[in-house]
Amino acid sequence: MNLVGKVIPKDPLLSYIYTKKAAELGLVEAMHNLAVIYLEGKIVNAHSFKALSWFSRAAHFGFAHSAYNAAKLFM
């Protein structure tokens, strides 16, 4: 049994890829996080329409923070 783990450096692009895949598979928190990634534009280019789309999807499933952020983008 291996009790010692290996530490690898953070990879923002890999984080984006896995978050996007989880969002596409229906994980509501990942939908919200993907929208934040698109809104901030730090890992990928900022894209407010994609952010609004993912916030709206997460809000549809009852994620309150996404509903708030979608409303802010509409304003």
KOLBASE-946662 format. One record per residue: y, x negated, z of N, C-alpha, C in turn; residue number from 1. Coordinates in steps of 0.05 Angstrom, whole numbers, plus 5000, padded with zeros to 4 digits. Example, Ala and Ser with C-alpha at 12.3 -4.5 7.8 and 13.67 -1.06 7.14 Angstrom:
<nodes>
<<4886, 4736, 5156>, <4910, 4754, 5156>, <4934, 4736, 5156>, 1>
<<4955, 4743, 5142>, <4979, 4727, 5143>, <5001, 4742, 5157>, 2>
</nodes>
This chain:
<nodes>
<<4976, 4983, 5000>, <5000, 5000, 5000>, <5025, 4982, 5000>, 1>
<<5043, 4988, 4982>, <5068, 4972, 4980>, <5090, 4985, 4997>, 2>
<<5099, 4973, 5018>, <5119, 4984, 5035>, <5147, 4973, 5029>, 3>
<<5149, 4955, 5011>, <5175, 4943, 5004>, <5183, 4953, 4977>, 4>
<<5207, 4967, 4976>, <5217, 4977, 4951>, <5234, 4957, 4937>, 5>
<<5239, 4961, 4912>, <5256, 4944, 4896>, <5283, 4958, 4892>, 6>
<<5304, 4943, 4894>, <5331, 4954, 4891>, <5340, 4946, 4863>, 7>
<<5349, 4966, 4848>, <5360, 4961, 4822>, <5390, 4969, 4822>, 8>
<<5406, 4957, 4805>, <5434, 4965, 4805>, <5438, 4993, 4793>, 9>
<<5459, 5006, 4802>, <5465, 5033, 4792>, <5472, 5031, 4762>, 10>
<<5462, 5051, 4747>, <5468, 5052, 4719>, <5480, 5080, 4713>, 11>
<<5507, 5081, 4710>, <5520, 5107, 4706>, <5510, 5122, 4682>, 12>
<<5504, 5108, 4660>, <5495, 5121, 4636>, <5467, 5134, 4641>, 13>
<<5450, 5120, 4655>, <5424, 5131, 4662>, <5426, 5155, 4680>, 14>
<<5445, 5154, 4698>, <5451, 5177, 4716>, <5459, 5201, 4699>, 15>
<<5476, 5196, 4679>, <5485, 5218, 4661>, <5462, 5230, 4646>, 16>
<<5445, 5213, 4636>, <5422, 5222, 4620>, <5403, 5240, 4637>, 17>
<<5397, 5231, 4661>, <5379, 5246, 4678>, <5393, 5272, 4688>, 18>
<<5418, 5271, 4694>, <5433, 5295, 4702>, <5433, 5315, 4680>, 19>
<<5438, 5306, 4656>, <5439, 5324, 4632>, <5411, 5337, 4628>, 20>
<<5390, 5321, 4630>, <5363, 5332, 4626>, <5357, 5353, 4648>, 21>
<<5364, 5347, 4673>, <5359, 5366, 4694>, <5375, 5392, 4690>, 22>
<<5400, 5389, 4681>, <5416, 5413, 4676>, <5404, 5430, 4653>, 23>
<<5395, 5417, 4632>, <5382, 5431, 4610>, <5357, 5445, 4619>, 24>
<<5343, 5434, 4639>, <5319, 5447, 4649>, <5324, 5469, 4669>, 25>
<<5350, 5473, 4676>, <5357, 5496, 4693>, <5364, 5490, 4722>, 26>
<<5367, 5465, 4730>, <5374, 5459, 4757>, <5405, 5464, 4760>, 27>
<<5412, 5483, 4777>, <5440, 5492, 4779>, <5458, 5470, 4789>, 28>
<<5449, 5455, 4809>, <5466, 5433, 4819>, <5471, 5412, 4798>, 29>
<<5451, 5407, 4781>, <5455, 5388, 4759>, <5474, 5399, 4738>, 30>
<<5474, 5425, 4734>, <5494, 5437, 4716>, <5522, 5431, 4726>, 31>
<<5526, 5435, 4752>, <5552, 5431, 4763>, <5560, 5401, 4761>, 32>
<<5541, 5383, 4768>, <5546, 5355, 4767>, <5552, 5345, 4739>, 33>
<<5538, 5356, 4720>, <5543, 5349, 4692>, <5571, 5357, 4683>, 34>
<<5579, 5381, 4692>, <5606, 5390, 4686>, <5627, 5372, 4698>, 35>
<<5622, 5362, 4722>, <5640, 5343, 4735>, <5641, 5317, 4719>, 36>
<<5618, 5308, 4709>, <5618, 5284, 4693>, <5635, 5287, 4668>, 37>
<<5633, 5310, 4655>, <5649, 5315, 4631>, <5678, 5318, 4638>, 38>
<<5684, 5330, 4661>, <5712, 5334, 4669>, <5726, 5308, 4676>, 39>
<<5712, 5290, 4691>, <5724, 5265, 4699>, <5727, 5245, 4677>, 40>
<<5707, 5244, 4659>, <5709, 5226, 4636>, <5705, 5197, 4644>, 41>
<<5691, 5191, 4665>, <5687, 5163, 4674>, <5662, 5151, 4660>, 42>
<<5641, 5167, 4658>, <5616, 5157, 4646>, <5616, 5162, 4616>, 43>
<<5623, 5186, 4608>, <5626, 5193, 4580>, <5655, 5202, 4575>, 44>
<<5662, 5205, 4550>, <5690, 5214, 4544>, <5694, 5241, 4556>, 45>
<<5718, 5245, 4567>, <5725, 5271, 4579>, <5724, 5293, 4557>, 46>
<<5712, 5315, 4565>, <5709, 5338, 4546>, <5711, 5363, 4562>, 47>
<<5735, 5375, 4563>, <5740, 5398, 4581>, <5724, 5423, 4572>, 48>
<<5719, 5426, 4546>, <5704, 5449, 4536>, <5675, 5447, 4546>, 49>
<<5663, 5424, 4544>, <5635, 5421, 4554>, <5635, 5425, 4585>, 50>
<<5655, 5415, 4599>, <5657, 5419, 4628>, <5658, 5448, 4634>, 51>
<<5675, 5463, 4620>, <5677, 5491, 4625>, <5651, 5506, 4619>, 52>
<<5638, 5498, 4598>, <5612, 5510, 4591>, <5592, 5507, 4613>, 53>
<<5589, 5482, 4624>, <5570, 5477, 4645>, <5578, 5490, 4671>, 54>
<<5604, 5490, 4677>, <5613, 5504, 4702>, <5606, 5533, 4700>, 55>
<<5610, 5545, 4676>, <5605, 5574, 4672>, <5575, 5580, 4676>, 56>
<<5559, 5562, 4665>, <5529, 5567, 4668>, <5521, 5566, 4697>, 57>
<<5531, 5546, 4712>, <5524, 5544, 4740>, <5536, 5567, 4756>, 58>
<<5560, 5576, 4749>, <5572, 5599, 4763>, <5556, 5624, 4758>, 59>
<<5545, 5627, 4734>, <5528, 5650, 4727>, <5504, 5652, 4746>, 60>
<<5494, 5629, 4755>, <5472, 5629, 4774>, <5481, 5629, 4803>, 61>
<<5507, 5633, 4808>, <5516, 5637, 4835>, <5527, 5612, 4849>, 62>
<<5532, 5591, 4834>, <5542, 5566, 4846>, <5572, 5569, 4849>, 63>
<<5582, 5574, 4874>, <5610, 5581, 4879>, <5629, 5559, 4871>, 64>
<<5622, 5534, 4875>, <5641, 5512, 4868>, <5645, 5512, 4838>, 65>
<<5625, 5518, 4823>, <5628, 5519, 4794>, <5646, 5542, 4785>, 66>
<<5643, 5564, 4798>, <5660, 5587, 4792>, <5689, 5580, 4797>, 67>
<<5695, 5567, 4819>, <5722, 5559, 4825>, <5733, 5539, 4805>, 68>
<<5716, 5519, 4798>, <5725, 5499, 4778>, <5729, 5511, 4750>, 69>
<<5712, 5530, 4743>, <5716, 5544, 4717>, <5742, 5559, 4717>, 70>
<<5748, 5573, 4739>, <5773, 5588, 4740>, <5797, 5569, 4738>, 71>
<<5795, 5546, 4751>, <5817, 5526, 4749>, <5821, 5517, 4721>, 72>
<<5799, 5513, 4706>, <5801, 5504, 4678>, <5813, 5526, 4660>, 73>
<<5807, 5551, 4667>, <5819, 5573, 4651>, <5849, 5575, 4655>, 74>
<<5858, 5566, 4678>, <5887, 5568, 4683>, <5901, 5547, 4670>, 75>
</nodes>
